[in-house]
Amino acid sequence: MRADRDKALSGISGDLATSVLAGEPPGGWDTTPPGPSRDHAIATLSASLHLDVLRRLTQKPASVGAVLPTAEQVASLARLSFDHDDAAGQRYVDAVRLTGVAIDAVYLQLITPAARQLGEMWADDLCTFVDVTIGIGRLQQIVRMLGPVFVGDGGRAVHDRRAVLMAVPGEQHTFGLLMAAEFLRRAGWILDCAAPPDSARAARLVRGEWFCFVGFSLSTEAGIGTLSACIRAIRKASRNRDIGVLVGGNLFLEHPDLVRRVGADAMAADGPCAVTAAQQFLRYGAGAQL
């Protein structure tokens, strides 16, 4: 185990290796803001940089004795995600795992907070929009690379556990959907993932096949009307007349009253909550009390 950890650390600078092993803040980074100027077109996308599972993820109680990522490790991963070395973040996560951090904690308390921190760094002018875009893409790739290990811990997929996760038309990021999909697949769900361009195409997806529920993620108020239209179209077209509708995203965490307003049945704050909601839909359909 130690040899594997040292191998994973071999491609990382000494400061970063130290932050893995001892939890010390990494050195060598200039944290001086690059300046106040921002492109107006980029500014319109700012809300979409805040990730779907945000604040509540790091508040979950940990089992006694569990090894958890430190705040310094989260900061290190956030910085490495847009480093010139596109594999540095993956090596860093591998090294953190080899210190005894469980895969669930890597997902919920390392990768997701690192993604959130990228948005915060951009808001504070500590990195550019391009840095954030690169960083989110690399974090998503890390999740995909870990997927076989993570999902391999779960149960066997069964036919009635079918769902579709959709990006709301016009939604800029899908990190939250990716994380929810990982937890659902591990719980035995067969998933389709889609990014329909409009409500008509969303309806077509559920008209052709039976799904237990459909899940959406939304980060900005600008998409509320579009999401409502999609949900109405899906309920009208679905082969499953009792299809459940699950929503997630920072917007619903901030304004839970919007869940009913858009026509959804329930909200999931994170991947484990999505699994709980899915099980309720499986038992009770759209009438599930969550």
C-alpha atoms as one frame of an Amber mdcrd trajectory, in Angstrom:
protein
   0.000   0.000   0.000   2.777   2.425   0.911   4.634   1.625  -2.321   1.469
   2.278  -4.338   0.931   5.553  -2.539   4.508   6.646  -3.172   4.125   5.770
  -6.858   0.989   7.903  -7.085   2.816  10.768  -5.407   5.860  10.480  -7.643
   4.448  12.763 -10.342   3.389  15.454  -7.884   5.515  18.265  -6.530   6.934
  18.026  -3.034   4.522  20.599  -1.627   1.513  18.712  -2.957   2.801  15.372
  -1.740   3.169  16.935   1.686  -0.430  18.153   1.581  -1.572  14.593   0.871
   0.439  12.983   3.636   0.270  15.646   6.325  -2.637  17.863   5.377  -0.419
  20.946   5.134  -1.424  23.790   2.787   0.403  23.538  -0.550   2.953  26.199
  -1.333   4.193  27.773  -4.514   0.962  29.293  -5.772   0.452  32.960  -6.344
  -2.931  33.822  -4.866  -2.869  37.440  -6.007  -6.104  38.159  -7.888  -5.435
  38.574 -11.621  -7.389  41.815 -11.814 -10.967  43.031 -11.785 -11.686  42.927
 -15.531 -14.229  40.360 -16.765 -15.732  39.660 -20.116 -19.455  40.416 -20.024
 -20.337  37.273 -21.940 -18.485  35.182 -19.371 -20.226  36.948 -16.506 -23.607
  35.751 -17.769 -22.494  32.172 -17.132 -21.414  32.733 -13.535 -24.409  31.089
 -11.912 -23.809  27.881 -13.833 -20.400  27.461 -12.195 -21.940  26.694  -8.819
 -22.268  22.930  -8.636 -25.431  20.999  -8.157 -24.719  19.368  -4.843 -22.907
  22.173  -3.099 -23.055  22.974   0.597 -24.823  20.002   2.140 -22.405  17.380
   0.873 -19.664  18.112   3.381 -22.108  18.202   6.312 -22.860  14.468   6.314
 -21.813  12.649   9.518 -18.844  10.334   9.058 -18.450   6.938  10.668 -16.208
   6.843  13.715 -12.565   6.482  12.718 -13.157   7.224   9.028 -10.301   8.922
   7.191 -11.672  12.052   5.515 -10.139  14.518   3.060  -8.848  17.721   4.609
  -9.671  21.257   3.541  -6.104  21.593   2.311  -6.467  18.507   0.128  -9.658
  19.915  -1.366  -7.825  23.167  -2.151  -4.931  21.242  -3.671  -7.209  19.263
  -5.961  -9.029  22.415  -7.041  -5.733  24.004  -8.070  -4.426  20.864  -9.761
  -7.598  20.489 -11.798  -6.485  23.302 -14.112  -2.747  22.660 -13.847  -0.709
  22.434 -17.063  -0.318  18.699 -16.362  -3.707  17.232 -17.230  -3.036  14.048
 -15.225  -1.922  15.759 -12.006  -5.403  15.819 -10.474  -5.941  12.112 -11.128
  -2.606  11.229  -9.517  -3.447  13.405  -6.544  -6.827  11.704  -6.022  -5.131
   8.297  -6.323  -2.663   9.326  -3.636  -5.417  10.575  -1.328  -7.286   7.284
  -1.727  -4.171   5.361  -0.749  -4.056   7.181   2.593  -7.264   5.322   3.504
  -9.975   7.705   2.286 -13.010   5.665   1.173 -14.374   6.063  -2.349 -17.626
   7.651  -1.107 -15.652  10.300   0.761 -13.542  10.924  -2.337 -16.707  11.648
  -4.304 -18.616  13.621  -1.708 -15.932  15.312   0.352 -13.024  15.768  -2.025
 -14.070  16.008  -5.678 -17.395  17.785  -5.199 -16.066  20.445  -2.782 -13.077
  20.953  -5.100 -15.473  21.665  -7.944 -17.412  24.089  -5.766 -14.162  25.781
  -4.792 -13.367  26.403  -8.449 -16.533  28.479  -8.728 -15.617  30.373  -5.567
 -12.091  31.027  -6.853 -13.486  32.417 -10.085 -15.905  34.657  -8.165 -12.937
  35.952  -6.115 -10.813  36.557  -9.247  -8.307  33.880  -8.228  -8.642  32.034
 -11.518 -10.119  32.597 -14.951 -13.275  31.277 -16.560 -11.088  29.106 -18.789
  -9.394  27.664 -15.675 -12.787  26.752 -14.230 -13.963  25.189 -17.471 -10.803
  23.070 -17.708 -10.977  22.186 -14.023 -14.597  21.024 -14.082 -13.899  18.947
 -17.172 -10.951  17.239 -15.516 -12.871  16.573 -12.301 -15.627  14.990 -14.363
 -13.010  12.822 -16.045 -11.683  11.719 -12.653 -15.205  10.698 -11.634 -15.540
   8.685 -14.844 -12.175   7.014 -14.244 -13.215   6.036 -10.718 -16.655   4.921
 -11.909 -15.895   1.190 -12.333 -14.452   1.013  -8.807 -17.301   3.003  -7.306
 -20.147   1.250  -9.130 -18.480  -2.126  -8.583 -19.345  -1.875  -4.893 -23.070
  -1.891  -5.680 -25.829  -4.293  -6.486 -27.014  -5.942  -9.684 -29.060  -3.813
 -12.054 -32.642  -5.005 -12.538 -35.138  -4.214 -15.256 -37.651  -2.202 -13.225
 -34.899   0.091 -11.985 -34.799   2.217 -15.119 -34.513   5.986 -15.074 -33.405
   8.820 -17.294 -31.353  11.802 -16.175 -31.688  14.913 -18.314 -29.940  18.238
 -18.506 -32.515  21.013 -18.684 -32.344  22.560 -22.187 -29.895  25.454 -21.977
 -28.294  24.272 -18.722 -24.538  24.831 -18.853 -23.127  22.178 -16.552 -23.993
  18.604 -15.631 -21.558  17.795 -12.839 -24.370  17.145 -10.364 -26.094  14.757
 -12.769 -22.839  12.882 -13.242 -22.442  12.416  -9.498 -26.060  11.335  -9.048
 -25.666   8.834 -11.886 -22.685   7.232 -10.174 -24.632   6.608  -6.966 -27.714
   5.385  -8.806 -25.752   2.933 -10.936 -24.074   1.562  -7.848 -27.530   1.018
  -6.352 -28.493  -1.104  -9.353 -30.247   1.419 -11.584 -30.109   1.276 -15.375
 -29.753   4.856 -16.573 -30.166   6.771 -19.779 -28.560  10.215 -19.787 -29.686
  12.884 -22.224 -29.467  16.573 -23.053 -32.654  17.244 -25.053 -32.732  20.570
 -26.900 -36.375  21.238 -25.984 -39.406  19.840 -24.147 -40.672  18.023 -27.251
 -37.481  15.989 -27.493 -37.601  15.297 -23.746 -41.134  13.949 -24.139 -40.041
  11.737 -27.018 -37.447  10.053 -24.797 -40.028   8.826 -22.280 -42.658   7.999
 -24.887 -40.534   5.269 -26.436 -39.416   3.437 -23.276 -40.660   2.808 -19.744
 -38.828   4.671 -16.972 -39.517   4.654 -13.243 -38.507   8.299 -12.903 -36.779
  11.170 -14.636 -34.206  13.389 -12.957 -33.263  16.975 -13.784 -30.624  19.352
 -12.478 -30.955  23.125 -12.624 -28.646  25.853 -11.347 -30.228  29.131 -12.476
 -33.651  30.737 -12.261 -33.553  31.415 -16.003 -34.333  27.754 -16.653 -37.423
  27.461 -14.438 -39.916  27.958 -17.257 -38.092  25.532 -19.533 -37.930  22.895
 -16.798 -41.642  23.280 -16.042 -42.457  22.813 -19.728 -40.287  19.688 -19.889
 -41.970  18.150 -16.855 -45.451  18.820 -18.215 -44.522  17.292 -21.569 -42.965
  14.242 -19.918 -45.983  13.518 -17.721 -48.261  13.765 -20.742 -46.126  11.527
 -22.979 -44.631   8.976 -20.588 -45.347   5.268 -21.055 -45.257   5.077 -17.246
 -48.375   7.031 -16.311 -47.085   7.266 -12.722 -43.572   8.435 -13.591 -41.718
  10.221 -10.803 -39.866  13.493 -11.348 -36.778  14.250  -9.285 -34.923  17.572
  -9.330 -31.637  18.717  -7.893 -29.228  21.604  -8.040 -28.214  24.584  -5.999
 -31.314  26.499  -7.055 -33.576  23.984  -5.317 -31.348  23.830  -2.250 -31.728
  27.591  -1.942 -35.452  27.618  -2.804 -37.089  24.258  -1.978 -40.521  25.744
  -2.697 -39.605  25.636  -6.382 -39.815  21.830  -6.379 -43.614  21.886  -6.469
 -43.765  25.024  -8.570 -41.970  23.369 -11.480 -44.160  20.271 -11.155 -41.592
  17.876  -9.646 -42.281  15.295  -6.947 -39.076  15.472  -4.926 -35.627  17.038
  -4.591 -32.294  15.301  -4.011 -29.488  17.252  -2.367 -26.795  14.753  -3.403
 -26.110  11.295  -4.818 -27.156   9.278  -1.738 -30.381  11.304  -1.496 -31.044
  10.560  -5.171 -30.819   6.833  -4.403 -33.265   7.202  -1.511 -35.723   9.096
  -3.695 -35.349   6.516  -6.471 -36.238   3.700  -4.093 -39.346   5.581  -3.034
 -40.389   6.101  -6.647 -39.849   2.396  -7.242 -42.259   1.545  -4.415 -44.829
   4.311  -4.642 -44.417   6.025  -8.030 -45.015   9.757  -8.302 -47.006   9.649
  -5.056 -43.887   8.878  -3.033 -43.696  10.861   0.190 -40.098  12.015   0.605
